[in-house]
């Protein structure tokens, strides 16, 4: 029995597509989504927080700069909250580092720094991404925007505010 070259290529393509689908269908934990970045070794955690507020005839966007002491209970609770759900990789994962749009208000960018490097988490609603500064992967957290809003609320209530300004 002779198998044609096109048949073999179709089988290989089918297997590769199946592998890609499986990788996007199986949710992973927070560390796996963050390429096994060790959040227990973080030295600095800063959060850029943005909020649009209606003030009369126009909206005003506010910028808040929060920080977390990485030896504090609040930081441990923040990481615990991020670890409390699973993350499913988005099948179509556009890699444009500046092409994210916020679909929730407020929204936040979490920055984690350690000797290993930097890890960034974008809490933007539809666009939720985890990764290094210019190399992020989009995920859908279980709990969706409700989960992200819970994390944002936690940050606003428990982070140490360093700066607030109107943009």
C-alpha positions in Angstrom: 0.0 0.0 0.0 1.5 3.3 -1.1 0.6 6.5 0.7 0.8 9.6 -1.4 2.9 12.6 -0.4 -0.1 14.9 -0.2 -1.8 12.5 2.2 1.2 12.4 4.5 1.4 16.3 4.4 -2.4 16.5 5.2 -2.0 14.1 8.1 1.0 16.1 9.5 -0.9 19.4 9.1 -3.9 17.9 10.9 -1.8 16.7 13.7 -0.2 20.1 14.1 -3.5 21.8 14.1 -4.8 19.4 16.7 -1.8 20.1 18.9 -2.4 23.8 18.6 -6.1 23.4 19.5 -5.2 21.2 22.5 -2.7 23.8 23.8 -5.4 26.5 23.6 -8.2 24.4 25.1 -6.3 23.2 28.2 -6.2 26.0 30.8 -2.9 26.5 32.7 -2.0 28.0 36.1 -0.7 31.5 36.5 3.0 30.5 36.6 2.7 28.4 33.5 1.0 31.3 31.7 3.9 33.5 32.8 6.5 31.1 31.4 7.4 29.8 34.9 8.4 33.3 36.2 9.1 33.0 39.9 6.7 35.5 41.6 8.1 34.5 45.0 11.5 36.1 44.0 10.0 39.4 42.9 11.8 42.4 44.4 9.5 45.2 43.1 5.9 45.2 42.1 4.4 48.4 40.5 1.0 48.9 39.0 0.0 51.4 36.4 -3.7 52.0 36.9 -6.0 54.0 34.5 -9.5 55.2 35.2 -11.9 57.2 33.0 -14.3 59.3 34.9 -17.2 61.4 33.5 -16.7 64.9 34.7 -19.5 67.0 33.2 -19.3 67.3 29.5 -16.0 65.4 29.0 -14.3 62.3 30.4 -11.1 62.7 32.4 -8.6 59.9 32.4 -6.7 59.5 35.7 -3.4 57.7 36.1 -2.6 56.0 39.5 0.8 54.6 40.3 0.5 51.8 43.0 3.3 49.7 44.5 3.3 46.6 46.6 5.9 45.7 49.2 6.8 42.2 48.1 7.3 41.0 51.7 3.8 42.2 52.6 0.6 40.2 53.1 -1.0 42.4 50.4 1.5 41.2 47.8 1.1 37.6 48.9 -2.7 38.1 48.6 -2.3 39.7 45.2 -0.3 36.7 43.9 -2.7 34.3 45.5 -5.6 36.0 43.7 -3.8 35.8 40.4 -3.1 32.1 41.1 -6.7 31.4 42.1 -7.8 30.9 38.5 -6.7 29.1 35.3 -5.7 30.8 32.1 -6.6 29.6 28.6 -4.3 30.8 25.7 -6.2 32.6 23.0 -6.1 30.7 19.7 -5.4 33.8 17.7 -2.7 35.5 19.6 -1.7 38.7 17.8 1.7 39.7 19.0 1.4 43.4 18.5 2.9 44.8 21.8 1.1 48.1 21.5 -2.1 46.8 20.0 -4.0 46.1 23.1 -7.3 48.0 23.8 -8.9 48.4 27.2 -12.5 47.2 27.4 -12.9 47.6 31.1 -12.7 50.7 33.3 -10.6 51.0 35.2 -7.8 48.9 33.8 -4.2 48.1 34.9 -0.7 47.0 34.0 1.1 45.0 36.7 4.9 45.1 36.5 6.9 42.5 38.4 10.7 42.9 38.6 13.3 40.3 39.8 16.9 39.3 39.1 15.3 36.9 36.5 13.9 39.8 34.6 10.5 41.5 34.2 7.0 40.1 33.9 4.0 42.2 32.8 0.3 41.4 33.3 -2.2 43.5 31.4 -5.7 43.6 32.9 -7.5 45.2 30.0 -10.8 43.2 29.8 -11.0 41.5 26.4 -7.2 41.8 26.0 -5.6 40.1 29.0 -1.9 39.4 28.4 1.0 38.0 30.4 4.7 38.1 29.3 7.9 40.0 29.1 7.8 43.7 28.3 7.6 43.4 24.5 6.6 39.7 24.2 3.2 39.1 25.7 0.8 36.2 25.1 -3.0 36.8 25.3 -5.0 34.6 27.6 -8.6 34.3 28.7 -8.7 33.9 32.5 -11.5 31.7 33.9 -13.9 34.3 35.3 -13.2 36.7 32.4 -13.7 40.4 33.0 -15.3 39.7 36.4 -12.1 38.1 37.6 -10.0 41.0 36.2 -12.3 43.6 37.9 -11.8 41.7 41.2 -8.0 41.9 40.8 -8.3 45.6 39.9 -10.5 46.3 42.9 -8.0 44.5 45.1 -5.1 46.6 43.8 -7.1 49.9 44.3 -8.0 48.9 47.9 -4.7 47.4 49.0 -1.8 48.9 46.9 0.2 51.8 48.2 -0.6 54.9 46.1 2.5 56.7 45.0 1.0 59.1 42.5 -2.3 60.2 41.1 -2.7 62.6 38.2 -5.2 63.6 35.5 -4.0 62.9 32.0 
